[in-house]
Amino acid sequence: MEPAALPTALQLAASGDTGLSLEKRAALGASLLLLQRDYRFERVWFWGCIQGVRGTYYIAQGLGPDLAAPRSRLYSLNCVEWSLLPPATVEMVEQAALLKGLFQGDPSFEYEYAEVNAEDDERFLEDGKELTIKEENRLVATIEQIDRAVGIIPRRAFMKTPLGSVHENRNFEGLSLTEAKKLSSYFHFTEPVNLKNKTLLEKADLDPSTDFLDSLEHDVPQAVKCKYAENLIQRFLWWDIPLKKCYQFGFLLLFCFWSSE
Amino acid sequence: MVRRPIPRVKHRRTKQRSSAGGPAGRLGTATTRTAALRKAQSADTKQARPKARPAPQRRSCEGLLHHERFRYGALPIMKRGKKRGGRPLQTNRREEQLGQLQNGVERPPSGNGNGSGSRRSTQPGGGDKRQSLPTAEANSRPAPSGNGCPGNGCRFTSVASEAEGLLGRLAMAEHGPYLPHEPGYGLYQPGYGLFDDQTPDPDHRMLACQNAKAYLLQSSLTSGLNLYDHLVNVLTKILDERPANPVDIFENISKDVKAAQFQKKMDTLRDEHEILPSFESAEIRRNLFFKSDAGDEEREEELGEIPLPNVMETAFYFEQGGIGLSRDETYLIFLALKKLVSVQPIQTCRFWGRILGREKNYIIAEVQFREGEEEEETEEEEVIDEGDKRMDEVEDEDEEKEKNEPPKSTYKPPPVIPKEENGTGANKHVYFVCNEPGEPWVKLPPVTPAQIVCARKIKKFFTGRLDAPIVSFPPFPGNEANYLRAQIARISAGTHVSPLGYYRFSEEEGDEDEEGGGGRDDYEENPDFEPLSAFEMVESLSTWVHHVPSILKQGRCVWFNPLQKTEEEEGEEEEEEKDEVPDELQQETGPPLLTPLSEDEGIQNIPAWTVSLSTRLIPQYAVAILRSNRWPGAYAFACGTKFGNIYFGWGHKYSLGNHTPALPPPVQPEYPNGPEIREAADPTVEEELAFKAAQEQKALEGMEGEEEEEEEEFEEDEEEEEEDD
């Protein structure tokens, strides 16, 4: 979410608790620009916020010219000072999956395991250390999972160049009403999993420059996830705004997640 | 080319004709007439067309079978290829005939004087006399076919004959009148048609024809077609395409013709303006902005205090904490509440919050009616009670009828705990719900303890439709409206808080002495309330208190003893056998009203509430914001003397893991299992015989008794036991 588009986006996606007070919004407008300057990002997006018991994490993403490259993620507790998060690893994700409960709100908090199964212990325990996970790592893993699950973009918004990098499509003017209602006009913005499983006939219909991602159509479970997306889209229709920046709004869905696994 | 006069055939009225003396006489005229025509034809052909096709084409109708006449090729069209007088030789006679038909039967189809036949006859060069002859004959066809066609212009034929005449004209234009040995002959005689007896008077027949045709020409409202045109088109298509067995595929042909008729309404020059669904919702919203009648305004002024809260002010404070909807939407909700207040007799009103649903969301208003305005609900309950009583009576009758009844079960369902009175406990407030601001508000029914107890066990997303069923286990007694109401009650009881000291107990005598009172229920605003600073409010949770009574496990706020029996019930119980001694229920108590939040239990290591200041940079104007962790989505704020509660969420309680619905109970055993009841197969005859033989053997060898035999006996004994079982 570009900071300039925040107010409109928040208006549209406001489902009650956006977690962004006016003060924070104002701060974001300033600090994100400075982030862009300092880290030499081509663009900075506000990803969302994760609410913990004692505090809230505000997450931002910085992107280079290639949109599909791994992104740098930063977090802040007050929308003014930002810290870089380590990139997500498979280990982190696995470990974080075992945790339950809300975030604490303190990035240095360490979770300890007392109730883990013996098998898991054997897997993770090395050198006899007790299993602890820092909240930071849990944060990273959570963000990665959410991105993978719910990061969506409208079709034809991004294009893949023959060299493999992904760019924004300047000619994309939004989805028409009928297109917007269909799930097939949205893609997951992650490594495609289902593309190679498609039959040749289906592949023949695809355009390799725009259809290089998994569509939302074949998601299981369909109901919850995509209904929520449709809910959001319904609101777009209500306001009759072209969905040009839908991919940004896609990340707004994350506001409401209370990261309880 | 000699111009031959077309033999004029005069068609007179029946009356005149009858003078000819019956069919024979008419026949005579008919045959002579036909013969004359034929002569003229043959003469022409012989003269002008030595190359004419051989005889088979020129057949007289005599001797032809009825159906053969319909063959188009059998019609003796003489001319092909030779043009005369610059007119197309081979005109589409059928079209002409159709044209005649379509333009109205009013144009007399007779060959003399009127119609296309006459037109041709006046052409210079005569030209297509042969052509015209057939047409003339075609035109003259109705003469014999239309029995009793009046006079000079055969204007109207009777219904049946017209229909047949239609077909007849198309295909057998050339054929002369039916001869007596041909079927259908009689129909075409004047006075002997199908409906002649029904329409004796030619005037009536005319009228009947007119009516029939008008009826056929009526265009249908749904498709804009009329039967007349449709039949014409179908027949045209059939004759053009000449399918085999047209009668069998007639319906399909008709369908095809209809399908081909489709025309899009759109004008190709202009785009039709799209009507988006958002237009409707915009209209609903716009209606909010219209002022109500003048009468309401006067009422409001008289009242003084408007029950409508200042929603925008509350929204402002919540906005400081980052909670709430956009300002536009809040304003729309504000207006919607105003509409609610103007319609219902409301004393206090509050925007309770918004619950998200899968298809639509709910906007909820919490309302208290003015005293004396709640009679509608009690009527409904009475109706339900009477309905139940009737059901009981019917069941009693049924039972009496059955004589061979299975033994009645001794199961007594647990006593139904009655819901709390409207205005007390969980039903203290009435809730109104709508999907979008602008839509009419719907009142939610009061909540019953059973619904609350069940709602605690299930977790269902709301769809947004109040009448949606809730399919769950344990089965929820009600639909989505009831579930919504139950969740609202639970959320209110769990998360409605206020700053300490804002409310105080109203002082009444004798409250403390009541048994089972469960604490004081009444509270009122404290006029001596001294607000704490936001900082103090945030420091500890003991500065906040619940002002809504918590709901007991039973599902009510005030405990109800189901074992308390009225006199009637005690009498019934004495008659019945008491199999089970009812356990003594302990009175359930919950935390008393106005308990501070510090005593709220958290979930594992998560506290029940999270407090924060809206801003740390400007502490003078900071607002204390409270978030509930048990009910994610419930918020409260306090700023000086103002406070508020709101809910934005899905309507579910926080659970650590995923929700696992309750499993159904194991299958109940029907009877106690034991060796006496356990079934075993009866020994078959062979086994019994073998057993007998073995026993005899045993008796013989038993005396020699050694351990081995004893063992065998032992085994046999075991076998015996098994068989006995």
Interface residues (C-beta under 8 A of the other chain):
Chain A: L10 Q11 A14 S15 G16 D17 T18 G19 L20 S21 L22 E23 K24 Q51 V53 R54 K100 G101 L102 L177 A223 V224 K227 Y228 N231 L237 W238 W239 D240 W258 S260
Chain B: L276 P277 S278 S281 E319 Q320 G321 G322 I323 G324 L325 S326 D328 E329 G353 R354 L356 R358 E359 F461 I603 Q604 N605 I606 P607 T610 S614 T615 L617 R627 N629 P632 G633 Y635 Y647 F648 G649 Y654 L656 G657
